[in-house]
Amino acid sequence: MIEPSRQPKPIAFQAQEDFARARRKVFLESVGAFLTRRPNELLSFQTVREQLPIRSQAYRGVRAIPVGRIIGSVDRYEDFNRHFLPTQTHTQARWENVDRAALGDISLPPIAVYQIGDAYFVLDGNHRVSVAREKGMMFIDAQIVELQTPLPLTPNTDVR
């Protein structure tokens, strides 16, 4: 018999704890960013697009991409910080649903991204990226549309 203190936590409870831990990290990262004067915001795809004209685009298929190179979002850039931690409490239910799927080894569909240089912007799958980063995943499957611009971006790019 397993001791009560050693029994695995129910997945729903674990997902709640994971979200609470992610939110605590957001606070600490916000303080660190303020003190070091480093940007901590997720980049807006629209802002980048306004500053870098798109020359062409091409569908590159589905492949694994480095989670650490995802630096922005098409429309959810205010819901997550630069490390894709959830900055808003209204994302909790969706975030926990994705986390429960990850904890239960349920396969999720690939995310959809725009690629500019070595950087990626999430079109669909922001919560999946957030959970993947929180779980320490190095790669995530993504449908990729590559955009050609005069200047390529890197994961360290800040557009201000």
C-alpha contacts under 8 A as a table, 3 or more apart, distances in Angstrom:
res1	aa1	res2	aa2	distance
2	I	6	R	6.31
2	I	7	Q	6.09
3	E	6	R	5.20
3	E	7	Q	6.39
4	P	7	Q	5.41
9	K	13	F	6.49
9	K	14	Q	6.17
10	P	13	F	5.38
10	P	14	Q	6.27
11	I	14	Q	4.98
11	I	15	A	6.10
11	I	100	R	5.97
11	I	103	L	6.62
11	I	104	G	7.38
12	A	15	A	5.15
12	A	16	Q	6.40
12	A	96	E	7.69
12	A	100	R	6.38
13	F	16	Q	5.13
13	F	17	E	6.32
14	Q	17	E	5.06
14	Q	18	D	6.08
15	A	18	D	4.95
15	A	19	F	6.22
15	A	96	E	5.21
15	A	97	N	7.81
15	A	99	D	5.69
15	A	100	R	5.84
15	A	103	L	7.98
16	Q	19	F	5.22
16	Q	20	A	6.25
16	Q	96	E	6.43
17	E	20	A	5.08
17	E	21	R	6.11
18	D	21	R	5.12
18	D	22	A	6.17
18	D	99	D	7.94
19	F	22	A	5.02
19	F	23	R	6.21
19	F	92	Q	6.91
19	F	95	W	7.29
19	F	96	E	6.71
20	A	23	R	5.12
20	A	24	R	6.32
21	R	24	R	5.10
21	R	25	K	6.33
22	A	25	K	5.07
22	A	26	V	6.37
22	A	85	L	6.01
22	A	86	P	6.82
22	A	134	E	7.09
23	R	26	V	4.99
23	R	27	F	6.58
23	R	85	L	7.06
23	R	86	P	6.33
23	R	87	T	6.82
24	R	27	F	5.25
24	R	28	L	6.47
25	K	28	L	5.08
25	K	29	E	5.98
25	K	85	L	7.55
26	V	29	E	5.13
26	V	30	S	6.00
26	V	81	N	7.39
26	V	85	L	6.14
26	V	86	P	7.13
26	V	87	T	6.44
27	F	30	S	5.10
27	F	31	V	6.36
28	L	31	V	5.23
28	L	32	G	6.21
29	E	32	G	4.94
29	E	33	A	5.94
29	E	40	N	7.60
30	S	33	A	5.10
30	S	34	F	6.12
30	S	40	N	6.92
31	V	34	F	5.13
31	V	35	L	6.20
32	G	35	L	5.16
32	G	36	T	6.07
33	A	36	T	5.22
33	A	37	R	5.46
33	A	38	R	4.93
33	A	39	P	6.28
33	A	40	N	6.04
34	F	37	R	5.00
34	F	38	R	6.82
35	L	38	R	7.99
39	P	82	R	7.84
39	P	158	D	7.33
40	N	81	N	5.83
40	N	82	R	4.99
40	N	83	H	7.74
41	E	77	Y	7.59
41	E	78	E	7.68
41	E	80	F	7.58
41	E	81	N	4.85
41	E	82	R	4.90
42	L	71	I	6.14
42	L	72	G	5.03
42	L	73	S	7.03
42	L	77	Y	5.20
42	L	78	E	7.07
42	L	80	F	6.38
42	L	81	N	4.94
42	L	82	R	4.22
42	L	83	H	7.58
42	L	84	F	7.28
43	L	47	T	7.63
43	L	48	V	7.63
43	L	71	I	6.12
43	L	72	G	4.22
43	L	73	S	6.45
43	L	77	Y	6.23
43	L	82	R	7.36
43	L	158	D	7.53
43	L	159	V	7.38
44	S	47	T	5.28
44	S	48	V	6.50
44	S	72	G	5.69
44	S	73	S	5.64
44	S	74	V	6.11
44	S	75	D	7.26
44	S	77	Y	5.65
45	F	48	V	5.17
45	F	49	R	6.01
45	F	72	G	6.23
45	F	73	S	5.68
45	F	74	V	4.83
45	F	75	D	7.65
45	F	121	F	6.42
46	Q	49	R	4.95
46	Q	50	E	6.14
46	Q	74	V	6.68
47	T	50	E	5.21
47	T	51	Q	6.54
47	T	159	V	7.66
48	V	51	Q	5.22
48	V	52	L	5.97
48	V	159	V	6.75
49	R	52	L	5.11
49	R	53	P	6.08
49	R	54	I	7.07
50	E	53	P	6.60
52	L	149	T	6.14
52	L	150	P	6.96
52	L	151	L	7.19
53	P	149	T	5.97
53	P	150	P	7.25
54	I	57	Q	7.61
54	I	147	L	6.35
54	I	148	Q	5.81
54	I	149	T	4.98
54	I	150	P	7.82
55	R	147	L	7.33
55	R	148	Q	5.32
55	R	149	T	5.51
55	R	150	P	7.52
56	S	147	L	5.87
56	S	148	Q	5.22
56	S	149	T	7.57
57	Q	145	V	6.61
57	Q	146	E	5.46
57	Q	147	L	4.40
57	Q	148	Q	6.05
58	A	145	V	5.56
58	A	146	E	5.28
58	A	147	L	6.71
59	Y	144	I	6.03
59	Y	145	V	4.39
59	Y	146	E	6.25
60	R	143	Q	7.32
60	R	144	I	5.25
60	R	145	V	5.76
60	R	146	E	6.62
61	G	143	Q	5.41
61	G	144	I	5.66
61	G	145	V	7.61
62	V	110	P	7.49
62	V	141	D	6.58
62	V	142	A	5.26
62	V	143	Q	4.28
62	V	144	I	6.22
63	R	141	D	5.37
63	R	142	A	5.61
63	R	143	Q	6.77
63	R	144	I	7.68
64	A	139	F	5.72
64	A	140	I	5.16
64	A	141	D	4.20
64	A	142	A	6.06
65	I	69	R	7.79
65	I	139	F	5.27
65	I	140	I	5.57
65	I	141	D	6.27
65	I	142	A	6.66
66	P	69	R	5.57
66	P	70	I	7.41
66	P	138	M	5.76
66	P	139	F	4.50
66	P	140	I	6.65
67	V	70	I	5.64
67	V	129	V	7.16
67	V	132	A	7.64
67	V	133	R	6.76
67	V	137	M	7.14
67	V	138	M	5.53
67	V	139	F	5.14
67	V	140	I	6.19
68	G	71	I	7.62
68	G	133	R	7.92
68	G	138	M	7.14
68	G	155	P	7.42
69	R	118	D	6.81
69	R	119	A	5.16
69	R	120	Y	6.07
69	R	154	T	7.65
69	R	155	P	5.07
70	I	119	A	5.86
70	I	120	Y	4.49
70	I	121	F	5.91
70	I	122	V	7.31
70	I	155	P	7.03
71	I	82	R	6.32
71	I	83	H	7.77
71	I	119	A	6.37
71	I	120	Y	5.99
71	I	121	F	6.15
71	I	155	P	6.05
72	G	77	Y	6.35
72	G	82	R	7.46
72	G	120	Y	6.66
72	G	121	F	4.48
72	G	122	V	6.33
73	S	76	R	5.64
73	S	77	Y	5.06
73	S	121	F	4.69
73	S	122	V	4.48
73	S	123	L	6.31
73	S	126	N	7.39
74	V	77	Y	6.92
74	V	121	F	6.38
74	V	122	V	5.93
74	V	123	L	5.30
75	D	123	L	7.39
76	R	79	D	5.41
76	R	80	F	7.12
76	R	126	N	7.11
77	Y	80	F	5.87
77	Y	81	N	7.44
78	E	81	N	7.37
78	E	87	T	7.47
79	D	86	P	5.90
79	D	87	T	5.30
79	D	88	Q	5.42
79	D	91	T	7.34
80	F	83	H	7.54
80	F	84	F	4.90
80	F	85	L	5.18
80	F	86	P	4.50
80	F	87	T	4.99
80	F	88	Q	7.30
80	F	130	S	7.85
81	N	84	F	4.99
81	N	85	L	5.44
81	N	86	P	6.69
81	N	87	T	6.30
82	R	85	L	7.46
83	H	130	S	7.87
83	H	133	R	7.55
84	F	126	N	7.88
84	F	129	V	6.94
84	F	130	S	4.87
84	F	133	R	7.08
85	L	130	S	5.76
85	L	134	E	7.49
86	P	89	T	7.49
86	P	91	T	7.04
86	P	130	S	7.15
88	Q	91	T	5.93
88	Q	92	Q	7.75
89	T	92	Q	5.44
90	H	93	A	7.34
91	T	94	R	5.67
91	T	95	W	5.96
92	Q	95	W	5.06
92	Q	96	E	5.95
93	A	96	E	5.24
93	A	97	N	6.20
94	R	97	N	5.07
94	R	98	V	6.38
94	R	127	H	7.16
95	W	98	V	5.28
95	W	99	D	6.17
95	W	127	H	5.55
95	W	128	R	7.79
95	W	130	S	7.87
95	W	131	V	7.12
96	E	99	D	4.84
96	E	100	R	5.98
97	N	100	R	5.14
97	N	101	A	6.36
98	V	101	A	5.12
98	V	102	A	6.32
98	V	127	H	6.81
98	V	128	R	6.27
98	V	131	V	7.01
99	D	102	A	4.97
99	D	103	L	6.04
99	D	131	V	6.01
100	R	103	L	4.97
100	R	104	G	5.97
101	A	104	G	5.04
101	A	105	D	6.15
101	A	106	I	4.91
101	A	107	S	7.38
101	A	108	L	7.66
102	A	105	D	5.13
102	A	106	I	5.88
102	A	107	S	7.49
103	L	106	I	7.65
109	P	141	D	7.97
110	P	125	G	7.78
110	P	140	I	7.42
110	P	141	D	4.87
110	P	142	A	4.69
110	P	143	Q	6.33
111	I	122	V	7.35
111	I	123	L	7.66
111	I	124	D	5.55
111	I	125	G	4.72
111	I	126	N	7.88
111	I	128	R	7.40
111	I	129	V	7.92
111	I	140	I	7.80
111	I	141	D	6.47
111	I	142	A	4.63
111	I	143	Q	6.18
112	A	122	V	6.07
112	A	123	L	5.27
112	A	124	D	4.94
112	A	125	G	6.59
112	A	142	A	5.35
112	A	143	Q	4.67
112	A	144	I	6.16
113	V	120	Y	6.09
113	V	121	F	5.31
113	V	122	V	4.50
113	V	123	L	5.11
113	V	124	D	6.96
113	V	142	A	6.53
113	V	143	Q	6.18
113	V	144	I	5.18
113	V	145	V	6.38
114	Y	120	Y	5.59
114	Y	121	F	5.14
114	Y	122	V	6.58
114	Y	123	L	6.90
114	Y	144	I	5.88
114	Y	145	V	4.91
114	Y	146	E	5.71
114	Y	147	L	6.73
115	Q	118	D	7.00
115	Q	119	A	5.79
115	Q	120	Y	4.53
115	Q	121	F	6.49
115	Q	144	I	6.58
115	Q	145	V	6.07
115	Q	146	E	4.54
115	Q	147	L	5.90
116	I	119	A	5.44
116	I	120	Y	6.29
116	I	146	E	6.18
116	I	147	L	5.36
116	I	148	Q	6.53
116	I	149	T	7.16
116	I	152	P	6.02
116	I	153	L	5.88
117	G	147	L	7.99
117	G	148	Q	7.67
117	G	151	L	7.91
117	G	152	P	4.27
117	G	153	L	4.87
117	G	154	T	6.45
118	D	152	P	7.19
118	D	153	L	5.92
118	D	154	T	5.02
118	D	155	P	6.65
119	A	153	L	5.75
119	A	154	T	5.23
119	A	155	P	5.26
122	V	125	G	6.50
122	V	126	N	6.17
123	L	126	N	7.72
125	G	128	R	5.12
125	G	129	V	6.28
126	N	129	V	5.15
126	N	130	S	6.22
127	H	130	S	4.92
127	H	131	V	6.14
128	R	131	V	5.25
128	R	132	A	5.99
129	V	132	A	5.00
129	V	133	R	6.12
129	V	140	I	7.65
130	S	133	R	5.28
130	S	134	E	6.20
131	V	134	E	4.99
131	V	135	K	6.05
132	A	135	K	5.10
132	A	136	G	6.27
132	A	137	M	5.20
132	A	138	M	7.98
132	A	140	I	7.47
133	R	136	G	5.04
133	R	137	M	5.69
133	R	138	M	7.56
134	E	137	M	7.65
137	M	140	I	7.37
148	Q	152	P	7.84
149	T	152	P	6.29
153	L	157	T	6.14
154	T	157	T	5.40
